Amino acid sequence: MATINPIQFIQQVRAEVAKVVWPTRREVLLTTVMVLIMAALTATFFALIDLLIRGGLTALLSMFG
């Protein structure tokens, strides 16, 4: 196994970081809004499912209780 000294490592890290294409402000804002919308839709979906299951169980248990 070849060993690499810290100087070479830092040079390689800098070379790799220079290749990164960072998103624009508009792209970040757009994806953030999309994530928030999807999170709200998912929360709404699971809240409705929870209400349906709770209502069904309440009705089922009230028949026997």
Secondary structure, DSSP 8 states (H G I E B T S, - for coil): -----HHHHHHHHHHHHHT-----HHHHHHHHHHHHHHHHHHHHHHHHHHHHHHHHHHHHHHHH-
